[in-house]
Amino acid sequence: MKVRRVRLLHDLVFAMAESNPELPALLHKKETLSFAQLAGEVERFAHSIRGLGLDPNERVGIYLPKQLEVVVGLFGATAAGGVAVPINPMLKAQQVSHILRDCNVRVLITSPSRAKQLKDILPDCHDLDFLVLAGAVKEPLQLANARTLSWDELLGTPGVEPPLRIDSDMAAILYTSGSTGSPKGVVLSHLNMVAAAESSAEFLELTASDRLLAVLPLSFDYGLTQLTTAYYVGASVVLMDYLLAKEVVAAVVKYGVTGISAVPPIWNQLAVLEWPESARKSMRYITTSGGAARRSTLDRLRSKLPDTVIFQMYGLTEAFRSSYLPPAEIDERPGSVGKALPNVELMVVREDGTRCAPNEPGELVHRGSLVAQGYWNDPERTALRFRPAPGQPEGIPLPELAVWSGDQMRMDADGYLYFESRRDEMIKTSGYRVSPTEVEEIIFASGLAAEAVALGASHPELGQAIILLVDPANSEVGVDTILDLCRREMPTYMVPEHIALCSDLPRNPNGKIDRAAISAQYKAHFEAGKS
């Protein structure tokens, strides 16, 4: 039998359904779907959504916790010729509204309860034509600008054959915070996502016998690669919405999990738990990314899981994944984020684009097939981050674009990278990138503040935690008022860990708020005894 070649994102499912149809692909609570069953659901979804009139390259938003419909929707959107836009289920209505409007989402898949939370913002999403509700619908939400369907009604729509697609076409748009303003949509092609799956599967040495626990949001590039990497080799994925650390260990035991990928704050919690013998036996590997993992955490994990190898990784949404540290090098190269993934070139360069000498700090530049297609509808910010790769022959009329990360690193003589700093003011907390401007704009929009400054400070558990300084608009505004607003309008990871009222924020000679002085003042705020 001729096996389908994997060129497109949904081919990851279809190819495995042809070659190994009975292998388990997806496990969620008491349900298990084989690759054949998952492929059938994906194909049915794709034909049905085409039947609604979805045209090539139109966006399909998915705003749900981890459940079967999310996976079907992700692969089904691309199989229909559309573009999948997974939306972090932790986001609140205003952040969801920005994404729906920014990339002109045509179809939104969500739950009835989440749809009610969005009812005030959906009428402003003028490109939205269809609202699909996954779950029991008691009171259908009626919208003037969009038709509401249940999941079953969608799948009952007369199907239309999907269009031809090639690997350079758009497959997904993932939203990530930038150093200023609202989150921006990173456009990923089929080639980007399939190449990332192949590269990651290679260094992790994944096989069809592996079973991955999907702890991270599938809207997160690091989380989404759990699905794509597993399906590249026919491994299975267990969907889990992370709540308590002990539930992760219980899931490992229940499902015989062999691999977990998570951010350092999650590993900090897992490292102090007891792991049963069955969990120790099944766990083959773990990966950590989204910030530096504490050495004490890694040591605890190795003592509790002596037969489990640990991969430290580094990546950015604009290039999906970039580097990994082989497990054998953890002790030899403390603090390193590793070397380039297979089929990736990483360079550390000076401001003029010339390569740095070994151990000389410079900006990390990533080139190769994992480099995204830019930021959706944002040529200005795209031009800043996606620029010609250094060192190309002068005769190439259309130079290859690379991602200029903004991260300052150094590379040793063996090609291993060490993080130095960021050029911008991005806050990295709990594995998420948070823009200070985005936090401040929510505060300003409320009318509660005359001035507001958000910054990140080193935190023992979160990597960085957010500090918010507010010059209140009037004497009735207090810390509790600001905190209530933040909890109401922000996802949990964006809510400041510390809020202070300051009527006289420091300023530089130009009259602008002196962020450097404030950062220096609060640098050690979360050290023992100061929080």
Secondary structure by P-SEA (a helix, b strand, c coil): cccccccccaaaaaaaaaccccccccccccccccaaaaaaaaaaaaaaaaaacccccbbbbbbccccaaaaaaaaaaaaacbbbbbccccccaaaaaaaaaaacccbbbbcaaaaaaacccccccccccbbbbcccccbbbbbccbbbbcaaaaaacbbbbbcccccccccbbbbbbcccccbbbbbbcaaaaaaaaaaaaaaacccccbbbbcccccccaaaaaaaaaaaccbbbbbbbccccaaaaaaaaaacccccccccaaaaaaaaaccccaaaaaaccbbbbccccccaaaaaaaaaacccbbbbbbcccccccccbbbccccccccccccccccccbbbbbbccccccccccbbbbbbbbcccccccccccaaaaaacccccccccccccbbbbbbcccccccccccbbbbbccccccccccccbbbbaaaaaaaaaaaccccbbbbbccccccccbbbbbbbccccccccaaaaaaaaaacccccccccbbbbbccccccccccccaaaaaaaaccccccccc
